[in-house]
Amino acid sequence: MGMATIKGILRDGLGNTISGCLLTFIEQKTLRRFQVITQSGDKHGSYCLVLPAGIFRVLLKPDRSFERDLGEITVYSDSPDGTLN
């Protein structure tokens, strides 16, 4: 089974970094969850997560706020590493 690394810096619509957030990737076929917290120590909002091939619903939960649905991504068995932005 192919895997891809999803990494980058999480930004809002104005280009500001978002740190200390929980990113959840839910594999749509099995409902398996993969989670990563955007880094807050460096204030850059960086994240890095290795995902298997599949279709994932992406959720974002900022600190002290409600969870938001960011949409869907597809990771193929031959997908190159990539970013959400």
PyMOL Python script that loads the backbone (N, CA, C, O; Angstrom):
from pymol import cmd

cmd.read_pdbstr("""\
ATOM      1  N   MET A   1       0.847  -1.178   0.000  1.00  0.00           N
ATOM      2  CA  MET A   1       0.000   0.000   0.000  1.00  0.00           C
ATOM      3  C   MET A   1       0.890   1.238   0.000  1.00  0.00           C
ATOM      4  O   MET A   1       1.818   1.335   0.802  1.00  0.00           O
ATOM      5  N   GLY A   2       0.612   2.180  -0.891  1.00  0.00           N
ATOM      6  CA  GLY A   2       1.392   3.406  -0.972  1.00  0.00           C
ATOM      7  C   GLY A   2       1.058   4.371   0.146  1.00  0.00           C
ATOM      8  O   GLY A   2      -0.060   4.389   0.659  1.00  0.00           O
ATOM      9  N   MET A   3       2.021   5.156   0.509  1.00  0.00           N
ATOM     10  CA  MET A   3       1.848   6.172   1.551  1.00  0.00           C
ATOM     11  C   MET A   3       2.346   7.500   0.995  1.00  0.00           C
ATOM     12  O   MET A   3       3.214   7.537   0.122  1.00  0.00           O
ATOM     13  N   ALA A   4       1.789   8.581   1.508  1.00  0.00           N
ATOM     14  CA  ALA A   4       2.237   9.920   1.120  1.00  0.00           C
ATOM     15  C   ALA A   4       2.351  10.776   2.367  1.00  0.00           C
ATOM     16  O   ALA A   4       1.557  10.643   3.298  1.00  0.00           O
ATOM     17  N   THR A   5       3.338  11.650   2.381  1.00  0.00           N
ATOM     18  CA  THR A   5       3.505  12.594   3.477  1.00  0.00           C
ATOM     19  C   THR A   5       2.789  13.884   3.115  1.00  0.00           C
ATOM     20  O   THR A   5       3.039  14.477   2.065  1.00  0.00           O
ATOM     21  N   ILE A   6       1.892  14.311   4.002  1.00  0.00           N
ATOM     22  CA  ILE A   6       1.178  15.573   3.844  1.00  0.00           C
ATOM     23  C   ILE A   6       1.795  16.520   4.864  1.00  0.00           C
ATOM     24  O   ILE A   6       1.718  16.274   6.068  1.00  0.00           O
ATOM     25  N   LYS A   7       2.407  17.603   4.387  1.00  0.00           N
ATOM     26  CA  LYS A   7       3.061  18.523   5.316  1.00  0.00           C
ATOM     27  C   LYS A   7       3.019  19.933   4.760  1.00  0.00           C
ATOM     28  O   LYS A   7       2.832  20.141   3.561  1.00  0.00           O
ATOM     29  N   GLY A   8       3.192  20.880   5.634  1.00  0.00           N
ATOM     30  CA  GLY A   8       3.199  22.275   5.219  1.00  0.00           C
ATOM     31  C   GLY A   8       2.970  23.196   6.398  1.00  0.00           C
ATOM     32  O   GLY A   8       3.201  22.829   7.551  1.00  0.00           O
ATOM     33  N   ILE A   9       2.518  24.386   6.094  1.00  0.00           N
ATOM     34  CA  ILE A   9       2.190  25.388   7.109  1.00  0.00           C
ATOM     35  C   ILE A   9       0.731  25.757   6.911  1.00  0.00           C
ATOM     36  O   ILE A   9       0.339  26.197   5.830  1.00  0.00           O
ATOM     37  N   LEU A  10      -0.074  25.580   7.947  1.00  0.00           N
ATOM     38  CA  LEU A  10      -1.500  25.874   7.869  1.00  0.00           C
ATOM     39  C   LEU A  10      -1.715  27.382   7.950  1.00  0.00           C
ATOM     40  O   LEU A  10      -1.221  28.043   8.863  1.00  0.00           O
ATOM     41  N   ARG A  11      -2.462  27.918   6.977  1.00  0.00           N
ATOM     42  CA  ARG A  11      -2.725  29.358   6.910  1.00  0.00           C
ATOM     43  C   ARG A  11      -4.214  29.616   6.742  1.00  0.00           C
ATOM     44  O   ARG A  11      -4.938  28.790   6.187  1.00  0.00           O
ATOM     45  N   ASP A  12      -4.665  30.768   7.226  1.00  0.00           N
ATOM     46  CA  ASP A  12      -6.056  31.160   7.020  1.00  0.00           C
ATOM     47  C   ASP A  12      -6.193  31.864   5.673  1.00  0.00           C
ATOM     48  O   ASP A  12      -5.223  31.962   4.922  1.00  0.00           O
ATOM     49  N   GLY A  13      -7.387  32.349   5.367  1.00  0.00           N
ATOM     50  CA  GLY A  13      -7.645  32.994   4.092  1.00  0.00           C
ATOM     51  C   GLY A  13      -6.850  34.256   3.850  1.00  0.00           C
ATOM     52  O   GLY A  13      -6.710  34.686   2.705  1.00  0.00           O
ATOM     53  N   LEU A  14      -6.323  34.864   4.913  1.00  0.00           N
ATOM     54  CA  LEU A  14      -5.519  36.083   4.792  1.00  0.00           C
ATOM     55  C   LEU A  14      -4.021  35.796   4.754  1.00  0.00           C
ATOM     56  O   LEU A  14      -3.210  36.715   4.645  1.00  0.00           O
ATOM     57  N   GLY A  15      -3.657  34.513   4.845  1.00  0.00           N
ATOM     58  CA  GLY A  15      -2.248  34.144   4.805  1.00  0.00           C
ATOM     59  C   GLY A  15      -1.580  34.073   6.164  1.00  0.00           C
ATOM     60  O   GLY A  15      -0.380  33.813   6.246  1.00  0.00           O
ATOM     61  N   ASN A  16      -2.339  34.299   7.243  1.00  0.00           N
ATOM     62  CA  ASN A  16      -1.782  34.210   8.592  1.00  0.00           C
ATOM     63  C   ASN A  16      -1.637  32.744   8.994  1.00  0.00           C
ATOM     64  O   ASN A  16      -2.503  31.926   8.681  1.00  0.00           O
ATOM     65  N   THR A  17      -0.550  32.409   9.684  1.00  0.00           N
ATOM     66  CA  THR A  17      -0.353  31.032  10.125  1.00  0.00           C
ATOM     67  C   THR A  17      -1.335  30.694  11.239  1.00  0.00           C
ATOM     68  O   THR A  17      -1.720  31.551  12.034  1.00  0.00           O
ATOM     69  N   ILE A  18      -1.731  29.420  11.277  1.00  0.00           N
ATOM     70  CA  ILE A  18      -2.653  28.928  12.302  1.00  0.00           C
ATOM     71  C   ILE A  18      -1.913  27.849  13.077  1.00  0.00           C
ATOM     72  O   ILE A  18      -1.621  26.786  12.528  1.00  0.00           O
ATOM     73  N   SER A  19      -1.606  28.101  14.338  1.00  0.00           N
ATOM     74  CA  SER A  19      -0.874  27.123  15.142  1.00  0.00           C
ATOM     75  C   SER A  19      -1.759  26.589  16.265  1.00  0.00           C
ATOM     76  O   SER A  19      -2.766  27.200  16.623  1.00  0.00           O
ATOM     77  N   GLY A  20      -1.371  25.450  16.810  1.00  0.00           N
ATOM     78  CA  GLY A  20      -2.085  24.855  17.931  1.00  0.00           C
ATOM     79  C   GLY A  20      -3.453  24.294  17.572  1.00  0.00           C
ATOM     80  O   GLY A  20      -4.331  24.223  18.432  1.00  0.00           O
ATOM     81  N   CYS A  21      -3.652  23.894  16.321  1.00  0.00           N
ATOM     82  CA  CYS A  21      -4.927  23.332  15.864  1.00  0.00           C
ATOM     83  C   CYS A  21      -4.807  21.824  15.694  1.00  0.00           C
ATOM     84  O   CYS A  21      -3.725  21.301  15.428  1.00  0.00           O
ATOM     85  N   LEU A  22      -5.920  21.142  15.848  1.00  0.00           N
ATOM     86  CA  LEU A  22      -5.969  19.709  15.596  1.00  0.00           C
ATOM     87  C   LEU A  22      -6.497  19.476  14.186  1.00  0.00           C
ATOM     88  O   LEU A  22      -7.618  19.871  13.868  1.00  0.00           O
ATOM     89  N   LEU A  23      -5.698  18.838  13.344  1.00  0.00           N
ATOM     90  CA  LEU A  23      -6.121  18.433  12.002  1.00  0.00           C
ATOM     91  C   LEU A  23      -6.465  16.947  12.061  1.00  0.00           C
ATOM     92  O   LEU A  23      -5.657  16.137  12.515  1.00  0.00           O
ATOM     93  N   THR A  24      -7.656  16.592  11.605  1.00  0.00           N
ATOM     94  CA  THR A  24      -8.091  15.201  11.593  1.00  0.00           C
ATOM     95  C   THR A  24      -8.391  14.784  10.162  1.00  0.00           C
ATOM     96  O   THR A  24      -9.108  15.481   9.444  1.00  0.00           O
ATOM     97  N   PHE A  25      -7.846  13.657   9.752  1.00  0.00           N
ATOM     98  CA  PHE A  25      -8.084  13.081   8.431  1.00  0.00           C
ATOM     99  C   PHE A  25      -8.853  11.784   8.656  1.00  0.00           C
ATOM    100  O   PHE A  25      -8.333  10.862   9.284  1.00  0.00           O
ATOM    101  N   ILE A  26     -10.083  11.699   8.154  1.00  0.00           N
ATOM    102  CA  ILE A  26     -10.914  10.509   8.336  1.00  0.00           C
ATOM    103  C   ILE A  26     -11.000   9.767   7.003  1.00  0.00           C
ATOM    104  O   ILE A  26     -11.536  10.288   6.025  1.00  0.00           O
ATOM    105  N   GLU A  27     -10.466   8.543   6.976  1.00  0.00           N
ATOM    106  CA  GLU A  27     -10.508   7.733   5.761  1.00  0.00           C
ATOM    107  C   GLU A  27     -11.964   7.320   5.548  1.00  0.00           C
ATOM    108  O   GLU A  27     -12.553   6.669   6.411  1.00  0.00           O
ATOM    109  N   GLN A  28     -12.544   7.689   4.416  1.00  0.00           N
ATOM    110  CA  GLN A  28     -13.981   7.552   4.195  1.00  0.00           C
ATOM    111  C   GLN A  28     -14.470   6.108   4.115  1.00  0.00           C
ATOM    112  O   GLN A  28     -15.620   5.837   4.461  1.00  0.00           O
ATOM    113  N   LYS A  29     -13.639   5.184   3.674  1.00  0.00           N
ATOM    114  CA  LYS A  29     -14.066   3.790   3.532  1.00  0.00           C
ATOM    115  C   LYS A  29     -14.120   3.068   4.878  1.00  0.00           C
ATOM    116  O   LYS A  29     -15.047   2.300   5.134  1.00  0.00           O
ATOM    117  N   THR A  30     -13.128   3.312   5.737  1.00  0.00           N
ATOM    118  CA  THR A  30     -13.024   2.579   7.007  1.00  0.00           C
ATOM    119  C   THR A  30     -13.342   3.432   8.230  1.00  0.00           C
ATOM    120  O   THR A  30     -13.501   2.900   9.328  1.00  0.00           O
ATOM    121  N   LEU A  31     -13.436   4.751   8.053  1.00  0.00           N
ATOM    122  CA  LEU A  31     -13.623   5.733   9.127  1.00  0.00           C
ATOM    123  C   LEU A  31     -12.427   5.791  10.079  1.00  0.00           C
ATOM    124  O   LEU A  31     -12.537   6.329  11.181  1.00  0.00           O
ATOM    125  N   ARG A  32     -11.288   5.241   9.659  1.00  0.00           N
ATOM    126  CA  ARG A  32     -10.058   5.327  10.458  1.00  0.00           C
ATOM    127  C   ARG A  32      -9.609   6.781  10.516  1.00  0.00           C
ATOM    128  O   ARG A  32      -9.651   7.495   9.514  1.00  0.00           O
ATOM    129  N   ARG A  33      -9.178   7.212  11.704  1.00  0.00           N
ATOM    130  CA  ARG A  33      -8.768   8.605  11.915  1.00  0.00           C
ATOM    131  C   ARG A  33      -7.256   8.721  12.047  1.00  0.00           C
ATOM    132  O   ARG A  33      -6.601   7.908  12.700  1.00  0.00           O
ATOM    133  N   PHE A  34      -6.724   9.760  11.404  1.00  0.00           N
ATOM    134  CA  PHE A  34      -5.316  10.125  11.522  1.00  0.00           C
ATOM    135  C   PHE A  34      -5.316  11.573  11.996  1.00  0.00           C
ATOM    136  O   PHE A  34      -6.010  12.413  11.424  1.00  0.00           O
ATOM    137  N   GLN A  35      -4.535  11.872  13.047  1.00  0.00           N
ATOM    138  CA  GLN A  35      -4.562  13.229  13.592  1.00  0.00           C
ATOM    139  C   GLN A  35      -3.164  13.791  13.772  1.00  0.00           C
ATOM    140  O   GLN A  35      -2.201  13.062  14.010  1.00  0.00           O
ATOM    141  N   VAL A  36      -3.079  15.112  13.651  1.00  0.00           N
ATOM    142  CA  VAL A  36      -1.835  15.831  13.886  1.00  0.00           C
ATOM    143  C   VAL A  36      -2.199  17.201  14.446  1.00  0.00           C
ATOM    144  O   VAL A  36      -3.206  17.789  14.051  1.00  0.00           O
ATOM    145  N   ILE A  37      -1.389  17.706  15.357  1.00  0.00           N
ATOM    146  CA  ILE A  37      -1.583  19.051  15.910  1.00  0.00           C
ATOM    147  C   ILE A  37      -0.585  19.979  15.242  1.00  0.00           C
ATOM    148  O   ILE A  37       0.611  19.689  15.208  1.00  0.00           O
ATOM    149  N   THR A  38      -1.079  21.109  14.703  1.00  0.00           N
ATOM    150  CA  THR A  38      -0.158  22.069  14.091  1.00  0.00           C
ATOM    151  C   THR A  38       0.733  22.631  15.185  1.00  0.00           C
ATOM    152  O   THR A  38       0.273  22.912  16.292  1.00  0.00           O
ATOM    153  N   GLN A  39       1.999  22.792  14.870  1.00  0.00           N
ATOM    154  CA  GLN A  39       2.995  23.201  15.854  1.00  0.00           C
ATOM    155  C   GLN A  39       2.766  24.628  16.322  1.00  0.00           C
ATOM    156  O   GLN A  39       2.593  25.542  15.517  1.00  0.00           O
ATOM    157  N   SER A  40       2.768  24.802  17.639  1.00  0.00           N
ATOM    158  CA  SER A  40       2.554  26.139  18.192  1.00  0.00           C
ATOM    159  C   SER A  40       3.830  26.742  18.757  1.00  0.00           C
ATOM    160  O   SER A  40       3.917  27.959  18.921  1.00  0.00           O
ATOM    161  N   GLY A  41       4.815  25.915  19.055  1.00  0.00           N
ATOM    162  CA  GLY A  41       6.034  26.420  19.673  1.00  0.00           C
ATOM    163  C   GLY A  41       6.777  27.430  18.822  1.00  0.00           C
ATOM    164  O   GLY A  41       7.340  28.396  19.336  1.00  0.00           O
ATOM    165  N   ASP A  42       6.775  27.200  17.507  1.00  0.00           N
ATOM    166  CA  ASP A  42       7.500  28.118  16.632  1.00  0.00           C
ATOM    167  C   ASP A  42       6.573  29.145  15.985  1.00  0.00           C
ATOM    168  O   ASP A  42       7.027  29.987  15.210  1.00  0.00           O
ATOM    169  N   LYS A  43       5.267  29.079  16.301  1.00  0.00           N
ATOM    170  CA  LYS A  43       4.253  30.011  15.782  1.00  0.00           C
ATOM    171  C   LYS A  43       4.117  29.948  14.268  1.00  0.00           C
ATOM    172  O   LYS A  43       3.590  30.875  13.654  1.00  0.00           O
ATOM    173  N   HIS A  44       4.591  28.855  13.657  1.00  0.00           N
ATOM    174  CA  HIS A  44       4.516  28.752  12.205  1.00  0.00           C
ATOM    175  C   HIS A  44       3.381  27.867  11.721  1.00  0.00           C
ATOM    176  O   HIS A  44       3.114  27.829  10.520  1.00  0.00           O
ATOM    177  N   GLY A  45       2.703  27.154  12.613  1.00  0.00           N
ATOM    178  CA  GLY A  45       1.586  26.320  12.202  1.00  0.00           C
ATOM    179  C   GLY A  45       1.965  25.149  11.318  1.00  0.00           C
ATOM    180  O   GLY A  45       1.157  24.700  10.506  1.00  0.00           O
ATOM    181  N   SER A  46       3.185  24.648  11.462  1.00  0.00           N
ATOM    182  CA  SER A  46       3.623  23.550  10.601  1.00  0.00           C
ATOM    183  C   SER A  46       2.982  22.228  11.029  1.00  0.00           C
ATOM    184  O   SER A  46       2.668  22.026  12.202  1.00  0.00           O
ATOM    185  N   TYR A  47       2.796  21.344  10.066  1.00  0.00           N
ATOM    186  CA  TYR A  47       2.226  20.026  10.318  1.00  0.00           C
ATOM    187  C   TYR A  47       2.902  19.015   9.393  1.00  0.00           C
ATOM    188  O   TYR A  47       3.444  19.375   8.348  1.00  0.00           O
ATOM    189  N   CYS A  48       2.861  17.742   9.799  1.00  0.00           N
ATOM    190  CA  CYS A  48       3.429  16.667   8.985  1.00  0.00           C
ATOM    191  C   CYS A  48       2.737  15.367   9.393  1.00  0.00           C
ATOM    192  O   CYS A  48       2.689  15.024  10.574  1.00  0.00           O
ATOM    193  N   LEU A  49       2.201  14.649   8.404  1.00  0.00           N
ATOM    194  CA  LEU A  49       1.468  13.422   8.672  1.00  0.00           C
ATOM    195  C   LEU A  49       1.622  12.483   7.478  1.00  0.00           C
ATOM    196  O   LEU A  49       1.540  12.917   6.329  1.00  0.00           O
ATOM    197  N   VAL A  50       1.844  11.203   7.748  1.00  0.00           N
ATOM    198  CA  VAL A  50       1.939  10.202   6.687  1.00  0.00           C
ATOM    199  C   VAL A  50       0.588   9.491   6.591  1.00  0.00           C
ATOM    200  O   VAL A  50       0.075   8.974   7.583  1.00  0.00           O
ATOM    201  N   LEU A  51       0.018   9.475   5.372  1.00  0.00           N
ATOM    202  CA  LEU A  51      -1.293   8.861   5.153  1.00  0.00           C
ATOM    203  C   LEU A  51      -1.204   7.746   4.119  1.00  0.00           C
ATOM    204  O   LEU A  51      -0.427   7.836   3.168  1.00  0.00           O
ATOM    205  N   PRO A  52      -2.007   6.686   4.307  1.00  0.00           N
ATOM    206  CA  PRO A  52      -2.089   5.645   3.286  1.00  0.00           C
ATOM    207  C   PRO A  52      -2.982   6.118   2.140  1.00  0.00           C
ATOM    208  O   PRO A  52      -3.632   7.158   2.245  1.00  0.00           O
ATOM    209  N   ALA A  53      -3.011   5.361   1.057  1.00  0.00           N
ATOM    210  CA  ALA A  53      -3.900   5.684  -0.056  1.00  0.00           C
ATOM    211  C   ALA A  53      -5.348   5.628   0.417  1.00  0.00           C
ATOM    212  O   ALA A  53      -5.719   4.753   1.199  1.00  0.00           O
ATOM    213  N   GLY A  54      -6.162   6.564  -0.058  1.00  0.00           N
ATOM    214  CA  GLY A  54      -7.576   6.586   0.307  1.00  0.00           C
ATOM    215  C   GLY A  54      -8.177   7.962   0.113  1.00  0.00           C
ATOM    216  O   GLY A  54      -7.489   8.907  -0.273  1.00  0.00           O
ATOM    217  N   ILE A  55      -9.464   8.062   0.383  1.00  0.00           N
ATOM    218  CA  ILE A  55     -10.180   9.335   0.329  1.00  0.00           C
ATOM    219  C   ILE A  55     -10.418   9.764   1.768  1.00  0.00           C
ATOM    220  O   ILE A  55     -10.931   8.992   2.578  1.00  0.00           O
ATOM    221  N   PHE A  56     -10.040  11.003   2.084  1.00  0.00           N
ATOM    222  CA  PHE A  56     -10.091  11.489   3.458  1.00  0.00           C
ATOM    223  C   PHE A  56     -10.926  12.757   3.575  1.00  0.00           C
ATOM    224  O   PHE A  56     -10.806  13.666   2.755  1.00  0.00           O
ATOM    225  N   ARG A  57     -11.776  12.813   4.603  1.00  0.00           N
ATOM    226  CA  ARG A  57     -12.453  14.039   5.006  1.00  0.00           C
ATOM    227  C   ARG A  57     -11.475  14.739   5.933  1.00  0.00           C
ATOM    228  O   ARG A  57     -10.912  14.100   6.821  1.00  0.00           O
ATOM    229  N   VAL A  58     -11.258  16.047   5.749  1.00  0.00           N
ATOM    230  CA  VAL A  58     -10.295  16.802   6.553  1.00  0.00           C
ATOM    231  C   VAL A  58     -11.059  17.757   7.467  1.00  0.00           C
ATOM    232  O   VAL A  58     -11.867  18.565   7.009  1.00  0.00           O
ATOM    233  N   LEU A  59     -10.788  17.651   8.763  1.00  0.00           N
ATOM    234  CA  LEU A  59     -11.423  18.502   9.765  1.00  0.00           C
ATOM    235  C   LEU A  59     -10.358  19.310  10.493  1.00  0.00           C
ATOM    236  O   LEU A  59      -9.246  18.831  10.713  1.00  0.00           O
ATOM    237  N   LEU A  60     -10.703  20.529  10.862  1.00  0.00           N
ATOM    238  CA  LEU A  60      -9.801  21.425  11.590  1.00  0.00           C
ATOM    239  C   LEU A  60     -10.489  21.874  12.861  1.00  0.00           C
ATOM    240  O   LEU A  60     -11.626  22.344  12.824  1.00  0.00           O
ATOM    241  N   LYS A  61      -9.801  21.732  13.995  1.00  0.00           N
ATOM    242  CA  LYS A  61     -10.339  22.218  15.263  1.00  0.00           C
ATOM    243  C   LYS A  61      -9.329  23.166  15.886  1.00  0.00           C
ATOM    244  O   LYS A  61      -8.367  22.730  16.519  1.00  0.00           O
ATOM    245  N   PRO A  62      -9.551  24.479  15.703  1.00  0.00           N
ATOM    246  CA  PRO A  62      -8.683  25.456  16.359  1.00  0.00           C
ATOM    247  C   PRO A  62      -8.841  25.365  17.875  1.00  0.00           C
ATOM    248  O   PRO A  62      -9.887  24.948  18.371  1.00  0.00           O
ATOM    249  N   ASP A  63      -7.823  25.749  18.592  1.00  0.00           N
ATOM    250  CA  ASP A  63      -7.868  25.769  20.050  1.00  0.00           C
ATOM    251  C   ASP A  63      -9.043  26.627  20.504  1.00  0.00           C
ATOM    252  O   ASP A  63      -9.206  27.757  20.044  1.00  0.00           O
ATOM    253  N   ARG A  64      -9.861  26.091  21.407  1.00  0.00           N
ATOM    254  CA  ARG A  64     -11.013  26.806  21.986  1.00  0.00           C
ATOM    255  C   ARG A  64     -12.051  27.235  20.946  1.00  0.00           C
ATOM    256  O   ARG A  64     -12.661  28.296  21.077  1.00  0.00           O
ATOM    257  N   SER A  65     -12.249  26.425  19.931  1.00  0.00           N
ATOM    258  CA  SER A  65     -13.227  26.754  18.900  1.00  0.00           C
ATOM    259  C   SER A  65     -13.902  25.477  18.403  1.00  0.00           C
ATOM    260  O   SER A  65     -13.549  24.375  18.823  1.00  0.00           O
ATOM    261  N   PHE A  66     -14.857  25.631  17.523  1.00  0.00           N
ATOM    262  CA  PHE A  66     -15.590  24.503  16.969  1.00  0.00           C
ATOM    263  C   PHE A  66     -14.826  23.856  15.818  1.00  0.00           C
ATOM    264  O   PHE A  66     -14.049  24.509  15.120  1.00  0.00           O
ATOM    265  N   GLU A  67     -15.062  22.568  15.638  1.00  0.00           N
ATOM    266  CA  GLU A  67     -14.455  21.833  14.534  1.00  0.00           C
ATOM    267  C   GLU A  67     -15.055  22.301  13.209  1.00  0.00           C
ATOM    268  O   GLU A  67     -16.259  22.539  13.110  1.00  0.00           O
ATOM    269  N   ARG A  68     -14.202  22.429  12.196  1.00  0.00           N
ATOM    270  CA  ARG A  68     -14.635  22.876  10.871  1.00  0.00           C
ATOM    271  C   ARG A  68     -14.272  21.829   9.833  1.00  0.00           C
ATOM    272  O   ARG A  68     -13.213  21.206   9.908  1.00  0.00           O
ATOM    273  N   ASP A  69     -15.154  21.640   8.870  1.00  0.00           N
ATOM    274  CA  ASP A  69     -14.929  20.699   7.776  1.00  0.00           C
ATOM    275  C   ASP A  69     -14.199  21.433   6.657  1.00  0.00           C
ATOM    276  O   ASP A  69     -14.733  22.391   6.097  1.00  0.00           O
ATOM    277  N   LEU A  70     -12.977  20.992   6.321  1.00  0.00           N
ATOM    278  CA  LEU A  70     -12.188  21.644   5.275  1.00  0.00           C
ATOM    279  C   LEU A  70     -12.383  21.008   3.904  1.00  0.00           C
ATOM    280  O   LEU A  70     -11.881  21.526   2.907  1.00  0.00           O
ATOM    281  N   GLY A  71     -13.104  19.897   3.844  1.00  0.00           N
ATOM    282  CA  GLY A  71     -13.322  19.252   2.556  1.00  0.00           C
ATOM    283  C   GLY A  71     -12.687  17.882   2.499  1.00  0.00           C
ATOM    284  O   GLY A  71     -12.468  17.233   3.522  1.00  0.00           O
ATOM    285  N   GLU A  72     -12.396  17.457   1.290  1.00  0.00           N
ATOM    286  CA  GLU A  72     -11.943  16.102   1.050  1.00  0.00           C
ATOM    287  C   GLU A  72     -10.661  16.096   0.221  1.00  0.00           C
ATOM    288  O   GLU A  72     -10.484  16.918  -0.677  1.00  0.00           O
ATOM    289  N   ILE A  73      -9.774  15.159   0.535  1.00  0.00           N
ATOM    290  CA  ILE A  73      -8.579  14.960  -0.286  1.00  0.00           C
ATOM    291  C   ILE A  73      -8.487  13.483  -0.657  1.00  0.00           C
ATOM    292  O   ILE A  73      -8.995  12.619   0.057  1.00  0.00           O
ATOM    293  N   THR A  74      -7.842  13.210  -1.767  1.00  0.00           N
ATOM    294  CA  THR A  74      -7.599  11.833  -2.190  1.00  0.00           C
ATOM    295  C   THR A  74      -6.098  11.600  -2.241  1.00  0.00           C
ATOM    296  O   THR A  74      -5.358  12.358  -2.868  1.00  0.00           O
ATOM    297  N   VAL A  75      -5.663  10.544  -1.574  1.00  0.00           N
ATOM    298  CA  VAL A  75      -4.263  10.126  -1.608  1.00  0.00           C
ATOM    299  C   VAL A  75      -4.219   8.840  -2.428  1.00  0.00           C
ATOM    300  O   VAL A  75      -4.873   7.856  -2.084  1.00  0.00           O
ATOM    301  N   TYR A  76      -3.447   8.854  -3.512  1.00  0.00           N
ATOM    302  CA  TYR A  76      -3.307   7.678  -4.367  1.00  0.00           C
ATOM    303  C   TYR A  76      -2.076   6.886  -3.950  1.00  0.00           C
ATOM    304  O   TYR A  76      -1.188   7.419  -3.284  1.00  0.00           O
ATOM    305  N   SER A  77      -2.019   5.627  -4.337  1.00  0.00           N
ATOM    306  CA  SER A  77      -0.878   4.782  -3.963  1.00  0.00           C
ATOM    307  C   SER A  77       0.432   5.314  -4.522  1.00  0.00           C
ATOM    308  O   SER A  77       1.500   5.009  -3.991  1.00  0.00           O
ATOM    309  N   ASP A  78       0.364   6.110  -5.595  1.00  0.00           N
ATOM    310  CA  ASP A  78       1.579   6.686  -6.174  1.00  0.00           C
ATOM    311  C   ASP A  78       1.638   8.210  -6.011  1.00  0.00           C
ATOM    312  O   ASP A  78       2.373   8.889  -6.728  1.00  0.00           O
ATOM    313  N   SER A  79       0.850   8.745  -5.054  1.00  0.00           N
ATOM    314  CA  SER A  79       0.849  10.199  -4.832  1.00  0.00           C
ATOM    315  C   SER A  79       2.207  10.677  -4.341  1.00  0.00           C
ATOM    316  O   SER A  79       2.811  10.045  -3.474  1.00  0.00           O
ATOM    317  N   PRO A  80       2.695  11.794  -4.889  1.00  0.00           N
ATOM    318  CA  PRO A  80       3.903  12.393  -4.324  1.00  0.00           C
ATOM    319  C   PRO A  80       3.539  13.065  -3.003  1.00  0.00           C
ATOM    320  O   PRO A  80       2.364  13.318  -2.736  1.00  0.00           O
ATOM    321  N   ASP A  81       4.533  13.351  -2.186  1.00  0.00           N
ATOM    322  CA  ASP A  81       4.283  14.092  -0.956  1.00  0.00           C
ATOM    323  C   ASP A  81       3.665  15.433  -1.315  1.00  0.00           C
ATOM    324  O   ASP A  81       3.939  15.977  -2.385  1.00  0.00           O
ATOM    325  N   GLY A  82       2.823  15.976  -0.419  1.00  0.00           N
ATOM    326  CA  GLY A  82       2.144  17.223  -0.749  1.00  0.00           C
ATOM    327  C   GLY A  82       1.735  18.022   0.464  1.00  0.00           C
ATOM    328  O   GLY A  82       2.148  17.732   1.587  1.00  0.00           O
ATOM    329  N   THR A  83       0.913  19.040   0.225  1.00  0.00           N
ATOM    330  CA  THR A  83       0.459  19.970   1.249  1.00  0.00           C
ATOM    331  C   THR A  83      -1.040  20.181   1.110  1.00  0.00           C
ATOM    332  O   THR A  83      -1.611  19.859   0.067  1.00  0.00           O
ATOM    333  N   LEU A  84      -1.688  20.713   2.134  1.00  0.00           N
ATOM    334  CA  LEU A  84      -3.115  21.039   2.059  1.00  0.00           C
ATOM    335  C   LEU A  84      -3.349  22.369   1.360  1.00  0.00           C
ATOM    336  O   LEU A  84      -4.414  22.580   0.780  1.00  0.00           O
ATOM    337  N   ASN A  85      -2.372  23.268   1.405  1.00  0.00           N
ATOM    338  CA  ASN A  85      -2.558  24.617   0.843  1.00  0.00           C
ATOM    339  C   ASN A  85      -2.424  24.608  -0.650  1.00  0.00           C
ATOM    340  O   ASN A  85      -2.550  25.653  -1.288  1.00  0.00           O
TER     341      ASN A  85
END
""", "prot")
cmd.dss("prot")
cmd.show_as("cartoon", "prot")
cmd.util.cbc("prot")
cmd.orient("prot")
